[in-house]
Amino acid sequence: MAASKQTVLQFFPSTTSLSARVHPVVLFNICDCYVRRPDQADRVIGTLLGSVSPDGTVEIKNSYAVPHNESADQVALDIDYHHNMFMSHQKVNPKEVIVGWYSTGFGVSGGSTLIHEFYSREVSNPVHLTVDTGFQNGEASIKAYVSVNLSLGDRQLAAQFQEIPLDMRMIEAERVGFDILKMAMVDKLPNDLEGMEASMERLLALIDDVYKYVDDVVEGRVTPDNNIGRFIADTLSSVPKLSPAAFDKLFNDRIQDNLALVYLSSLTRTQLSVAEKLNTAAQIL
C-alpha cells in the first residue's frame, strides 16, 4: 500500500518565554489620548517605547499616539509622524526603543493584523497592548499579545495573536491615581462652549446655595457664622458694579470671541488635514 500523504499545519511562536510589564504613565497617556481623539475616530492607536531585558521581559515605559484613518478593510497610518515622534523621543531618552504598539478597545480587532505587520518591520516581535477605556464595572481590561505564525510547510498562511503575561506594578500613589482614573467616566473632553455652560451651571448652583444660607440665617433656622458672613461680604465687594446692559454686552462679546476661536481652529485643522492627504498622495504617486 502506498503511504498516504498528510498535511501538517504548524504554529511557530515568535518567542517561548515573553512577558510584559507596563508602567502607569503609559496607561494615563493612552487614556488622555483617547479622550482627546478626533470626533470621527472610534479608537486610538500608538507606539510603545521601552526596553527588553535579557530574560525576555518587555518593559513598556512610554508611548505616543499615531494619527490614523481606519475603514472596514484598510488602515492608513501617518508613518512620517510616527518616525518624527520616535526621533524626538530618541533625542530625550536614547535608551527607549520601539517595543510594540497599543490600541484602545476590548481585545484584538479586524485591522490589528495590518498594523501589527507594519510594526513587525519596525522591530522584531512587537508587543500589542490593548486597553479597554470603557472601564466596565470599574475594572480595566488591559492585555498584551504577540503574533504567532501559522504555516503550511514552508508557506506562511496567517498570524494569530497570543496573549502573554502582563504585569502592572504600581506604588501606592500611582495605585490611587489609577483607581480614580477608573471611576472617572469621560468619553470626550468638553469644548470651550460646553465648558462654559458647565461652569455657568455650577456658578448658578453655588449662588442658590448662598441665597438659601442667607435666607435661613435671616429666618433664624440656621445659627449665623461670622466667618461665612465676612467671606460672603468680601466676595460681593469684589464683584465689579456693572449695569445689566453692560454685563450682557460684555458676556456676549466674550461668547463671540470664543466662537471666532473655534471657527479659526476648525479651519486650521481642516487645512492641515487636506495638506497631509495631498502630501501622502504625492508620495504614493
C-alpha positions, 0 to 999 in steps of 0.5 A: 500500500502506498503511504498516504500523504498528510498535511501538517499545519504548524504554529511557530511562536515568535518567542517561548518565554515573553512577558510584559510589564507596563508602567502607569504613565503609559496607561494615563497617556493612552487614556488622555489620548483617547479622550482627546481623539478626533470626533470621527475616530472610534479608537486610538492607536500608538507606539510603545517605547521601552526596553527588553531585558535579557530574560525576555521581559518587555518593559513598556515605559512610554508611548505616543499616539499615531494619527490614523484613518481606519475603514472596514478593510484598510488602515492608513497610518501617518508613518512620517509622524510616527518616525518624527515622534520616535526621533524626538523621543530618541533625542530625550531618552536614547535608551527607549526603543520601539517595543510594540504598539497599543490600541484602545478597545476590548481585545484584538480587532479586524485591522490589528493584523495590518498594523501589527505587520507594519510594526513587525518591520519596525522591530522584531516581535512587537508587543500589542497592548490593548486597553479597554477605556470603557472601564466596565464595572470599574475594572480595566481590561488591559492585555498584551499579545504577540503574533504567532505564525501559522504555516503550511510547510514552508508557506506562511498562511496567517498570524494569530495573536497570543496573549502573554503575561502582563504585569502592572506594578504600581506604588501606592500613589500611582495605585490611587491615581489609577483607581480614580482614573477608573471611576472617572467616566469621560468619553470626550473632553468638553469644548470651550462652549460646553465648558462654559455652560458647565461652569455657568451651571455650577456658578448658578448652583453655588449662588442658590446655595448662598441665597438659601444660607442667607435666607435661613440665617435671616429666618433664624433656622440656621445659627449665623457664622461670622466667618461665612458672613465676612467671606460672603461680604468680601466676595460681593465687594469684589464683584465689579458694579456693572449695569445689566446692559453692560454685563450682557454686552460684555458676556456676549462679546466674550461668547463671540470671541470664543466662537471666532476661536473655534471657527479659526481652529476648525479651519486650521485643522481642516487645512492641515488635514487636506495638506497631509492627504495631498502630501501622502498622495504625492508620495504614493504617486 
